[in-house]
Amino acid sequence: MRLWEVFVRPRRGLSHVHAGSLHAPDAELALRHARDLFTRRQEGVSIWVVPADQITASSPDDKESFFDPAADKPYRHPTFYELPEGVEHL
Amino acid sequence: MVTFQDLIDADERVEPRDDMPEAYRTTLIRQIAQHAHSEIIGMQPEGSWITRAPSLKRKAILLAKVQDEAGHGLYLYGAAETLGVAREELLDALHDGRQRYSSIFNYPTPTWADMGAIGWLVDGAAIVNQVPLCRCSYGPYARAMVRICKEESFHQRQGYELLHTLAHGTPEQKSMAQDAVDRWWWPSLMMFGPPDTESTHSAQSMAWKIKRHSNDDLRQRFVDMCVPQAEILGLTLPDPDLRWNAGRGHYDFGEIDWGEFKRVLAGDGPMNRERMAHRKSAHDEGAWVREAARAYAARSAR
C-alpha cells in the first residue's frame, strides 16, 4: 500500500506542518485516515496528503555544499550593522 | 562533514537520511517495533470492556482511549518505517514471534476495576518510560513520542478517576478496586524491564542517547509517584516492604519476582496465546478490506 506524508494546518493563519506518515491505497482514503490519525483532538483545520515518493528532498550528504553559500553572508542579517548611539525605530 | 557521533555528542537529532551505524538502526527498529506492537496488542485487554462499560460516559471514554492506542501504534510504525523497514515485515515479525510486545498485556482483565488500574498504573508506568523518549536521539521516534505523551496523560487520569470513584463507592466496589490494584502493581513495576545489572541493551542505548535513564531509576521514580496517589485513593499497594527511606529520599520496595517476568516474556503468561491468536485472526479477517481498498484504488487510477 502506498505511503503518504501528512501535513496539517493547526489553525487559520498558520502553515501546514508535517505531522507524520500513513498507508492508504489512494488519496481520498489517505485524507480520511489522516483525519482519524492526526486530528482526533481538533489539531487541524486543513490537511494535505502527498505520496511520499513524490517528494524531492535535498540530500544530507551535500548538506554543506548545498547550504554553505549562505554561511559567509552575515550582512544579510540586521545584526551585522552597527548603529550610532541614540538612533531609534531602526 | 558532520558525523553520526558529532550529532550524538552535540545532543542533536539524527534524521532518517543521515548516516548511522547499522547497529543503531537495528536497535531502533527493534525498540520502536516492540513499542508499536505493544500499543496494538494493548487495545485487547481494554477493548473487551467497551461493550460492558457501566455508563455511556465511561463507554465513550474507553472507546476514545482504545482508539488512541491504535493511533499510537500507527505513529510508531510510521517512525520505524523511516528506518527502511516495511510495515508488513514488522507485522510478520510480530505474528511469527520474532518481535515482542510488552509483557504487561499478557495479564487478564476480569473486572471493570481493571480499566482503572490499567489507566493509573500501566499507563502511568508507560508515561514515566516514555517522557524521556521525547528527547531520544532519533528524530522521528522523539516526535512520535511527544504526540503520544500528550495523549497518554488523559489515559492515566481517566483510570485514576475511575478507581477513585470505585474506591469511594460501595464496599463491594472498593474491594473490586483494591483487588485490581493488587493484581496490577507488580506487573507494572516489571514494565521498566530487568534490573540495571541484567539489562542487556541498556549501556549502548544510553551511549546512543536512545535511552536517557536506567530501568531502576525510572522504576524508583514511578514508585515514589504512586505511593501518595494510592493514599489519596484510599487503597493500599500490595508490598509489605514498601516504606519511606529518609536516608535515600525514596521509597524502599520489595523484591520483584523476575521469574514471573521471564515466564510471561517467554510466552507463558496467562493471556499470551489468546492475545496472539486474536491479533492474527483480526489481521487475517481484515485481508478482504485491504484487498478491496487496493482494487478500488487501482480502478480509480485507470
Boltz contact constraints between the chains, C-beta under 6 A:
constraints:
  - contact:
      token1: [A, 20]
      token2: [B, 75]
      max_distance: 6.0
  - contact:
      token1: [A, 20]
      token2: [B, 78]
      max_distance: 6.0
  - contact:
      token1: [A, 21]
      token2: [B, 78]
      max_distance: 6.0
  - contact:
      token1: [A, 25]
      token2: [B, 293]
      max_distance: 6.0
  - contact:
      token1: [A, 25]
      token2: [B, 294]
      max_distance: 6.0
  - contact:
      token1: [A, 25]
      token2: [B, 297]
      max_distance: 6.0
  - contact:
      token1: [A, 26]
      token2: [B, 297]
      max_distance: 6.0
  - contact:
      token1: [A, 37]
      token2: [B, 71]
      max_distance: 6.0
  - contact:
      token1: [A, 37]
      token2: [B, 74]
      max_distance: 6.0
  - contact:
      token1: [A, 60]
      token2: [B, 17]
      max_distance: 6.0
  - contact:
      token1: [A, 60]
      token2: [B, 18]
      max_distance: 6.0
